[in-house]
Structures are given as structure tokens and as C-alpha cells.
Amino acid sequence: MLVLYLSFYDVNMSNFLVSARKYRPQTFERVLGQDSITSTLKTSIKNNKLAQSFLFCGPRGVGKTSLARILAKTINCDNLTENQDSCDKCISCTSFNENNSFNIHELDAASNNSVDDIRKLVDQVRFAPQVGEYNIYIIDEVHMLSTQAFNAFLKTLEEPPSHAKFILATTEKHKIIPTILSRCQIFDFKKSTIKDIVENLKYVASKESIEFEDESLALIAEKSDGALRDSLSLFDRLVTSADGKLTYSDVIKHLNILDYDYYFKVSDNLFKNNISQLFLIFNEILNNGFDGQHFINGLASHLRNLLICQDSVTIDLLEKSDDLKSRYLEQAGKTSSSYLVKALKLCNECDVQYNISNNKRLLVEICLMQISSIGYSAELKKKSKNFVVSKVFDKQIPNDNITGVDKEIKIQKEISLEKKSKIEIKEYSVNDDIVDHVTDVKEKIPVPSEQINPKSISVDSNKKSKTISISNLLSKNNEKRKEDITISNVNLKEFSKADLLSNWKEMISILKKNGKSNLAITLGIYDPILLDNFLIEVPLSNSSQIELVFHEKQKILQILRSRLGNDKLDLKTVVVESEKRDVAYTNQDKFNKMLEKNPNLEVLREKLGLDPEY
């Protein structure tokens, strides 16, 4: 029974195909985002003007190899349709669909890049096809061929037999020698747009009977960076845990993406100059395991999208869903282009300084404060031109029944007093030294105390006047201190090197349990080193390990920060040069190594007449 169960399990597993292979394009129409290339190839087939060799170049996962196979299948088809597509019924098409075609030969240049491999290919080119009109040779990752292999391929590529066609595909066109480029008809593939990727994902989801939210597919399309294959790989991964329905929240959770809702909230508080709320949101983002640089780059992208929405000409550059695009348009109306340009400049400066900063969290917080104060400072500067520090007097000179000379004397006194007060009163901006300026004005006005009672000092603005007093300033300072105490309420628990090592080992065991064995093994090679400012130096063997740790950095920090109780903790990776060792490879080398340890072996060799090389 166990054997039968295992065999049934293997059959089911072998029948599973990833979506990238199962829904690989089979016609020119299914190659999304490359309309100009497909139309050119179809016209060439229709007019029977096919080149001898083609070069398909472009980024990964955009359909280069798929289009090469479609072209190879189509030009050998016996019954082409009116749209220049293969019939899928003739012998050539059926053999191609069943992977039994003798006319189409695929070569992976990444693993067959020597001169001998190319010479074998050149020898095959001489033979005519058994079925169909052409022998098609598809060479993938052609930039991996050695220089000698390229040179051996030149003559055949330039003057191949009439029955031979070559289709070369590469992701790195600049690595191909110019003599090869000049012999090929070059087609440059472009990245797929988010719209094309979403349409393809909707097609696959409908075929697989999977429910989805439009926002979830749009997020997968953004994460795939213009590669259709990558989007299908992400789709398979998420569908596995989606239980038949793909939601936006599931995608955010499993891909560990910083939700754009955070950026909308941050932007709203930036426009309102609500610094305390900004700090609370940023603290929540850090607690969720996201890096400060990742946040500031995401904020820059969000502000860039808002800047695009400022002009109807550039709004088409915003590749978002309709609902999300309406939110961007709404928020873009709350600010100006000049504000966004200044904010983007500050974000860029923060990104440049992030890696060299010792206090990375403070750097991001300063950046947020600077951005939030852009509009506020401009508004304050505008208002300050109309701010006037003035005296308010309760007591006026009584209007007694005075006549004649006495009345004229009192009037002259009032006029002189008014002139003096106007001369001494100046315009001041509201700042930290306002009290000193007010005091100076108060002391300079020579008014008798029995006639004039300075009750308060007011600041007049366009909207309303605000009374400034010492008590108000002190209360504001107390409130500011309370805010500073709240902001600085961050876990900064001290820990020793022994604490770090013990928690480091426990973190490695946690990673192993979570299925990250490669990462756990990499982190277990060397012990971490504790530097100043809670910076942990992680020694690694090579750049590949650095890349692996970089992708999982947030997960590592999340575990360590929670276990050590320190939110300021950060990682720094370094490559440790391994010691060079002389290794014996040949028999002679091995004998010389043994001879260094025991010189008497030379005497034994001479007596026995032995040759170390054998």
C-alpha cells in the first residue's frame, strides 16, 4: 500500500507545471508588450523576407525565448493562418508541441560555451531538415560564449546554408562582440508594463479559477519589475497560501511590502506639519521590521507620483490602478509642485547619507521634520511681513472739560507720545527671541506709568492677533519637552557580547525552523562582532553571502531587536579573506608534500626505483 501511495504521489507531483511554463505564449498575440517586434516578424513571414540570423536582447522574463520558439514553429508550419500563426495541426507543429521536433535545436550557451560545442553546432548546420523547410538553431544566453567560440561561429553565422536560421537570445547585449552584432537582425525587447502584466495575471487566474482583488494583482505587477515570468512565479507562490482567493492584505503580508497606505498617512501629516504623528508612524514602520532606507526610498517614490499628478500631461506616467490613481490625484491637490521638488531633494540627500550615518533613525526623523517644515516655514515667512509688535494701553487721557491753552497742551502731549511709539515700534518675525525684542521696545518708550498701563504685547497677522506672554511661552516649552520625551521613548537596552552570541545562535535555530537553512548556515560560519552604537559586524566569505544576508536583513534585525530589546541595533556585512593553502593536485606534488615531512622517502624511492609521477 505504501508503494502504491508513493507512486501515486510522484505521478501527481510530476504533472504539476508552474504557471510560467504552463501558460507560456504559443502565438504572436500572447507575447505581451512587444507589439512592434511581433508585427515586424509577421510581416517578414508574410512577405517571405526572413533574415538568416536574429538577435533578441532585453531584460529577463519578457518573452525572448518564447518568441524565438514561436518564430521557429511558425516558419516551418505547412498551413499558416491569415494572421501568420501556426496551424497546430501539421506534422511540424504537432512534433514541436510534443517536443519531438528534429528541425528546431536549442543550445544553452551558459553551459555549452566552448569552441568544441560551437564546432559541433556548425557540423550539424550542413544537414538539410527532414521535415519542414528550415533548421532553426536557438542559442540562449549567447553572451556567455567565449571569445574563441564567437570567432568559430562568425563564418557560419554570416553565410549559413539557405535551410538554416539562427535565433540568438541574450540579456546582456553589450557583452557580444561587434562582429556578431553586425551579422544579426537585432530586436530590442522592453520591459512589460504594469497594465500588460495585470492583464496576463487576470488571464491566468481565470484559467485556474482563482478569485482575486485588482489591487493584489497590481502589487504583484509592481514587484515583478517588468518581468512577466517573475510575476507568474510570485503569483504561484502567493496562490499556494491564498486558499482560492488572492487578497491585497495577503500579498502585503507574504511579500513583506510597505503598504502605500502608510505613505498616504505620512504625506497627509507632512502637509499639516504634524511632526509628533510622523514620528509615531515611522516608529510603527520600524517595529514591523522595515529598514529606514527602504522607507525613505518608498516615500520618495510616493512624492514623485504626487508630482506627476500635478500636470495632466504627465499623469499617464502613473502606472497604478484606477482606485489608487484617484487617491493620488486627490492628495496631489493638497500641495504644490515646488513643495514636492524640495521634499524629493531632501529625501535624496537622506538616502545618500544613510549608509554613512551612525544614527540612521535620527537621520530619517530629521528628514521628515525638514520636509514637514517646508510649507510651514514659507507660510510663516509670508505672514511675518505683516506681524507688528505693538503696545496696548488700557488707560487713556481723560477727556475733561478743558479749554483754551491747557487743552492745546494736552493734545500736543498725546501727539508727541503717539509719534514716539510709532518710531520705536518695529516689525519682528515670531521666533525664539520675541520676548527680548518686546522687552527692548517696552523699555525704549518713555511713557509715564501713571498715564500709560502696558497690559500686553500682541502680534497682528492677516487672520487674527495672538497674545504672547511669558506664561504661554513656558507652557509651550513644557509641551515640547513632553513631546521630546515621548519621541525618545525607544528601546535602547544595553547588552554584552555574550548576550549577542547566545541570541545569535538562537536566531540561527529560528531561521532553520522557518526553512531558511542557507541563511542560517551562512550566519553560523563566523561569530558576529559588536561595534559602537549597537552596530553588529557580520563577517562573511564572499559577495554572494552578502547579497543573501542583505535580502533577509529585516528578518534578522526583527528577531535580534525583539530578543535583545534594542531598536537601534543594525547590521554591517564584511568579507573575510580566506587563507590561501597550497593543495597537492598531481602525484609529484603529493610526493613533494610528504617529502617535506619525511626526507627519508627519497632514499626509499631511489632504492625501489619508483617514479613519483606514476
Stockholm file with secondary structure:
# STOCKHOLM 1.0

chainA/1-614         MLVLYLSFYDVNMSNFLVSARKYRPQTFERVLGQDSITSTLKTSIKNNKLAQSFLFCGPRGVGKTSLARILAKTINCDNLTENQDSCDKCISCTSFNENNSFNIHELDAASNNSVDDIRKLVDQVRFAPQVGEYNIYIIDEVHMLSTQAFNAFLKTLEEPPSHAKFILATTEKHKIIPTILSRCQIFDFKKSTIKDIVENLKYVASKESIEFEDESLALIAEKSDGALRDSLSLFDRLVTSADGKLTYSDVIKHLNILDYDYYFKVSDNLFKNNISQLFLIFNEILNNGFDGQHFINGLASHLRNLLICQDSVTIDLLEKSDDLKSRYLEQAGKTSSSYLVKALKLCNECDVQYNISNNKRLLVEICLMQISSIGYSAELKKKSKNFVVSKVFDKQIPNDNITGVDKEIKIQKEISLEKKSKIEIKEYSVNDDIVDHVTDVKEKIPVPSEQINPKSISVDSNKKSKTISISNLLSKNNEKRKEDITISNVNLKEFSKADLLSNWKEMISILKKNGKSNLAITLGIYDPILLDNFLIEVPLSNSSQIELVFHEKQKILQILRSRLGNDKLDLKTVVVESEKRDVAYTNQDKFNKMLEKNPNLEVLREKLGLDPEY
#=GR chainA/1-614 SS CHHHHHHHHHHHHHHCCCHHHHTCCCSGGGSTTCHHHHHHHHHHHHTTCCCSEEEEECSTTSSHHHHHHHHHHHHTCSSCCTTSCCCSCSHHHHHHHTTCCSSEEEEETTTCCSHHHHHHHHHHHTSCCSSSSCEEEEEESGGGSCHHHHHHHHHHHHSCCTTEEEEEEESCGGGSCHHHHTTSEEEECCCCCHHHHHHHHHHHHHHTTCEECHHHHHHHHHHTTTCHHHHHHHHHHHHHTTTTEECHHHHHHHHTCCCHHHHHHHHHHHHTTCHHHHHHHHHHHHHTTCCHHHHHHHHHHHHHHHHHTTSTTTGGGCCCCHHHHHHHHHHHTTSCHHHHHHHHHHHHHHHHHHTTCSCHHHHHHHHHHHHHHHHHHHHHHHHHTTCBEEEEESCCCCCCCCCHHHHHHHHHHHHHHHHHHHHHCCBCCCSTTHHHHHHHHHHHCCCCTTTCCEEEEEECCSSCCEEECHHHHHHHHHHHHHHHHHHTCCCBCCCCHHHHHHHHHHHHHHHHHTTCHHHHHHHTSSCCEECGGGEEEEEESSHHHHHHHHHTHHHHHHHHHHHHTBTTCEEEEEECCCCCCCCCCSHHHHHHHHHHHCTTHHHHHHHHTCCTTC
#=GC SS_cons         CHHHHHHHHHHHHHHCCCHHHHTCCCSGGGSTTCHHHHHHHHHHHHTTCCCSEEEEECSTTSSHHHHHHHHHHHHTCSSCCTTSCCCSCSHHHHHHHTTCCSSEEEEETTTCCSHHHHHHHHHHHTSCCSSSSCEEEEEESGGGSCHHHHHHHHHHHHSCCTTEEEEEEESCGGGSCHHHHTTSEEEECCCCCHHHHHHHHHHHHHHTTCEECHHHHHHHHHHTTTCHHHHHHHHHHHHHTTTTEECHHHHHHHHTCCCHHHHHHHHHHHHTTCHHHHHHHHHHHHHTTCCHHHHHHHHHHHHHHHHHTTSTTTGGGCCCCHHHHHHHHHHHTTSCHHHHHHHHHHHHHHHHHHTTCSCHHHHHHHHHHHHHHHHHHHHHHHHHTTCBEEEEESCCCCCCCCCHHHHHHHHHHHHHHHHHHHHHCCBCCCSTTHHHHHHHHHHHCCCCTTTCCEEEEEECCSSCCEEECHHHHHHHHHHHHHHHHHHTCCCBCCCCHHHHHHHHHHHHHHHHHTTCHHHHHHHTSSCCEECGGGEEEEEESSHHHHHHHHHTHHHHHHHHHHHHTBTTCEEEEEECCCCCCCCCCSHHHHHHHHHHHCTTHHHHHHHHTCCTTC
//
